[in-house]
Amino acid sequence: QVQLVESGGGLVQPGGSLRLSCAHSGRLFVIYTMGWYRQAPGKQRELVATITPGGTTNYADSVKGRFTISRDNAKNLVDLQMNSLQPEDTAVYYCNAENRGYVYWGKGTLVTVSS
C-alpha cells in the first residue's frame, strides 16, 4: 500500500513562490511516475506536472517556465517548486503516483495566491 502525504501549501502573494513536497511511504518509489495535479474551486482536477522514474518531466502549458518538478529517489520525495504564482494558480494540489495501472493519490494541500 502506498501513502502519499503533501506539505508546503499556504497563502502567498501574486508573484511569490512556494515549494510543495510529497512523501511516498511505500516501497519501490523509484518505479513510480510521480505527478502533481490541482483542482480549483468549481473546476475539474488537472495535470500540473509529472516526472518519470528516469527523470523525464512533463508540464501543463499554464505552468511551463514557472514550475519545476523534481524527485529524490533516496528520500522517496517529489517536490514542486512554484515561482511567479498568480491568482489562477489557487487550488488544492494533489500528489499522484502511478505504475502499471496502479494509481495512488494524496489528500491534497491548499495553495492560495492572493494579495
N, C-alpha and C positions, 0 to 999 in steps of 0.2 A: 504494500500500500504506500502510495506517495502522498505526502502532505506538503503543501506549498504555503508559506507564510510571507506576506508582503509587509514592507515597512518603508517609512520615509515620506509618506504623504503629508499634506498640510496646506496652509494658506500662504500664498506668495503673490507679490505684486506683479503686474504685467512687466515683461522684460526680465524677470528674475529667473532663478534656476532652482531645481530640486533634483535630488538623486533618490530613486527608488531602488530597493533591494528585495530580492525574493530568495528565501532559504528553502532548499529542496531537502526533505528529510529522508527520502527513500534511498535505496541502493542504486547503483549504476547510473548516477546523474549524467555521466558522460554520454550515454546512449540517447538521451532525450534532446529533441529540438525544443528549445525554450522560447517563450514568447511573452510579450506584453500586449494586452488588449485594453480597451477602455469603453466605458458606457456613460454617455452624458444623459442628463435628465430628459426623458421623453424620446430618446433615440436608441437605436439598436447597438449592441456591442460591436466594436470594430477593431480590426487589427491595427496595432501601433508598430510593432517590430518583432522580428524573430531572429534567432541565431541557432544554426545547426551544430551538431557535435563537432564538426570540423571548423566552426567559426565563421561560416558564411552568413552574412546578415541580409535582412530584407526590411524595408521601411515603407510605411504608408507615405504617399506623396505629401501629405499635410505636415509631416514631421521631418522630412529629409533635410539634412543640414542643420537641424536644431537638436535632435535627439540622437543618442548613441547607446546601443545595447552592447553589453559585454558579459562574459561569463568567466567564472573562476572554477575550473573543474576540481581543483584541490580542496576548495571550501564549499562546494555544492551551492554556489551563489550565482544569480544572474541579476545584473543591475541595469537600470535605465537612467542615463544622465539626460536631463531635460533642461535645455537652455532656451533663452528668448521666449519664455512662456507667454501665452496670450489667453485672454478670457475663454476663447473657444477650446482651449485645452482642458478646461474644467470638466472633470469626470471622475468616476471610480475606475481605478486602474487595477487590472487583474493579471496575475501571473499565470502562465499556462505551460504545461509540459506534455509533449506528445511523442509517442513512439509506437509504430506499427498498429495504429488504431486505438491504442490506449491513450486517453486524454484525461488530464487532471487540471483542476482549477484551484486557485487560492480564493480567499474570501473577499479580497479587494482592499485597496487603500484609497482614500479620497484625496484628490488634488483639486484645490480651489484657487483659481487665478483671478484676483480682484484687487482693486485699489481701495 
